[in-house]
Amino acid sequence: MAHSLEGRLALVVGGSGGIGAATARLLAEAGARVIVTHTARSAGAAASLADSLPGSGHMALPADVADTASLLALRDDVRVRCGDALHVLVNAAGFTKPVPHADLDALDDALIDRMFAVNWRGQFAAIRAFAPMLKASGDGLIVSVSSIAGRTGVGSSIAYCAAKAGIDVMTKSLARALAPEVRVLAVAPGVVDTGFVPGRGADFNAKIAASTPLGRVGRAQDVAEAILACATSLQYSTGTTIVVDGGRSL
Ligand SMILES: NC(=O)c1ccc[n+]([C@@H]2O[C@H](COP(=O)([O-])OP(=O)(O)OC[C@H]3O[C@@H](n4cnc5c(N)ncnc54)[C@H](OP(=O)(O)O)[C@@H]3O)[C@@H](O)[C@H]2O)c1
């Protein structure tokens, strides 16, 4: 198979979510052995996902990206079960809470801190924990899920936009720092039809479709395809963010 990921180990942090699960499936279909992580909320869904993937050796393991100790425990567990080399790390964990941008008081310190702990520090902490294993593979790849909110400043809250801008800049810095053994990329979706933002429904999707050049809301599969391309086709790319937004940010 062209661009086969046979013999490669992939870890999808946030692999039980919409984009994470679609990515896990494509990576497994390409031949990778896939580990998906879950929080306490989604242990059952993650285990079913791992069981349903094509190929063998897939598993679901717990990790909370806001808790670095749990990422280190995950790293140790993966090493014992799978050996010293990790080929692909996908950072697909994230959360948000809509806060109108003009309501400055509603974006309080606790929410800002949580936003950065989960949506920026957590991605960095996962990379920090797994960098030695990615380097050990000799041909490692990190793909973090950013958002066009990080460049447009339009998104569910100002802190969310800032955390995603931080993902884009971290991607550049780490691409320099981890080369040549590890490539570092990000993908920036526009609006994707998952359960990510509470309260989005059919009306919201119709409005988004009407105001998006390609005429539809994004699917988790669209983003997963871009992440797969980072692992297969885009071998000479590092330090950049690939926009997958149907032209929404134009
Ligand atoms: N959907 C969109 O419109 C959109 C647009 C642009 C960017 N994104 C980005 O895409 C990524 C994936 O989002 P999605 O749309 O797939 O949403 P989703 O279905 O809600 O998935 C989010 C994932 O993050 C995990 N997660 C949340 N908090 C976590 C924590 N503290 N530690 C570990 N995992 C945690 C969730 O796990 P549990 O289920 O176990 O809580 C879930 O697997 C996010 O980074 C998001 O910012 C989404």
PDBQT file of the ligand as one rigid body, heavy atoms in Angstrom, charges set to zero:
ROOT
HETATM    1  N1  LIG A 301     -15.339  20.884  16.594  1.00  0.00    +0.000 N 
HETATM    2  C1  LIG A 301     -14.897  22.047  16.156  1.00  0.00    +0.000 C 
HETATM    3  O1  LIG A 301     -15.656  22.886  15.618  1.00  0.00    +0.000 OA
HETATM    4  C2  LIG A 301     -13.437  22.368  16.261  1.00  0.00    +0.000 A 
HETATM    5  C3  LIG A 301     -12.939  23.426  15.499  1.00  0.00    +0.000 A 
HETATM    6  C4  LIG A 301     -11.595  23.752  15.582  1.00  0.00    +0.000 A 
HETATM    7  C5  LIG A 301     -10.766  23.029  16.416  1.00  0.00    +0.000 A 
HETATM    8  N2  LIG A 301     -11.281  22.015  17.165  1.00  0.00    +0.000 N 
HETATM    9  C6  LIG A 301     -10.354  21.305  18.039  1.00  0.00    +0.000 C 
HETATM   10  O2  LIG A 301     -10.387  19.930  17.750  1.00  0.00    +0.000 OA
HETATM   11  C7  LIG A 301      -9.979  19.188  18.909  1.00  0.00    +0.000 C 
HETATM   12  C8  LIG A 301     -10.926  18.012  19.068  1.00  0.00    +0.000 C 
HETATM   13  O3  LIG A 301     -12.233  18.495  19.242  1.00  0.00    +0.000 OA
HETATM   14  P1  LIG A 301     -13.536  17.694  18.754  1.00  0.00    +0.000 P 
HETATM   15  O4  LIG A 301     -14.268  18.595  17.835  1.00  0.00    +0.000 OA
HETATM   16  O5  LIG A 301     -13.185  16.334  18.347  1.00  0.00    +0.000 OA
HETATM   17  O6  LIG A 301     -14.367  17.706  20.117  1.00  0.00    +0.000 OA
HETATM   18  P2  LIG A 301     -14.807  16.525  21.099  1.00  0.00    +0.000 P 
HETATM   19  O7  LIG A 301     -15.553  15.496  20.353  1.00  0.00    +0.000 OA
HETATM   20  O8  LIG A 301     -15.453  17.220  22.250  1.00  0.00    +0.000 OA
HETATM   21  O9  LIG A 301     -13.426  15.884  21.567  1.00  0.00    +0.000 OA
HETATM   22  C9  LIG A 301     -12.624  16.475  22.547  1.00  0.00    +0.000 C 
HETATM   23  C10 LIG A 301     -11.713  15.432  23.102  1.00  0.00    +0.000 C 
HETATM   24  O10 LIG A 301     -10.869  16.031  24.084  1.00  0.00    +0.000 OA
HETATM   25  C11 LIG A 301     -10.847  15.201  25.219  1.00  0.00    +0.000 C 
HETATM   26  N3  LIG A 301     -10.529  15.966  26.433  1.00  0.00    +0.000 N 
HETATM   27  C12 LIG A 301     -11.185  17.023  26.950  1.00  0.00    +0.000 A 
HETATM   28  N4  LIG A 301     -10.576  17.424  28.071  1.00  0.00    +0.000 NA
HETATM   29  C13 LIG A 301      -9.519  16.582  28.258  1.00  0.00    +0.000 A 
HETATM   30  C14 LIG A 301      -8.515  16.473  29.241  1.00  0.00    +0.000 A 
HETATM   31  N5  LIG A 301      -8.430  17.311  30.287  1.00  0.00    +0.000 N 
HETATM   32  N6  LIG A 301      -7.583  15.485  29.115  1.00  0.00    +0.000 NA
HETATM   33  C15 LIG A 301      -7.643  14.615  28.070  1.00  0.00    +0.000 A 
HETATM   34  N7  LIG A 301      -8.575  14.668  27.106  1.00  0.00    +0.000 NA
HETATM   35  C16 LIG A 301      -9.504  15.641  27.212  1.00  0.00    +0.000 A 
HETATM   36  C17 LIG A 301     -12.235  14.602  25.290  1.00  0.00    +0.000 C 
HETATM   37  O11 LIG A 301     -12.203  13.458  26.096  1.00  0.00    +0.000 OA
HETATM   38  P3  LIG A 301     -13.492  13.013  26.936  1.00  0.00    +0.000 P 
HETATM   39  O12 LIG A 301     -14.551  12.736  25.914  1.00  0.00    +0.000 OA
HETATM   40  O13 LIG A 301     -13.005  11.839  27.653  1.00  0.00    +0.000 OA
HETATM   41  O14 LIG A 301     -13.826  14.180  27.792  1.00  0.00    +0.000 OA
HETATM   42  C18 LIG A 301     -12.464  14.297  23.817  1.00  0.00    +0.000 C 
HETATM   43  O15 LIG A 301     -11.849  13.073  23.495  1.00  0.00    +0.000 OA
HETATM   44  C19 LIG A 301      -9.966  20.196  20.056  1.00  0.00    +0.000 C 
HETATM   45  O16 LIG A 301      -8.632  20.559  20.319  1.00  0.00    +0.000 OA
HETATM   46  C20 LIG A 301     -10.703  21.397  19.498  1.00  0.00    +0.000 C 
HETATM   47  O17 LIG A 301     -10.239  22.600  20.061  1.00  0.00    +0.000 OA
HETATM   48  C21 LIG A 301     -12.578  21.660  17.094  1.00  0.00    +0.000 A 
ENDROOT
TORSDOF 0
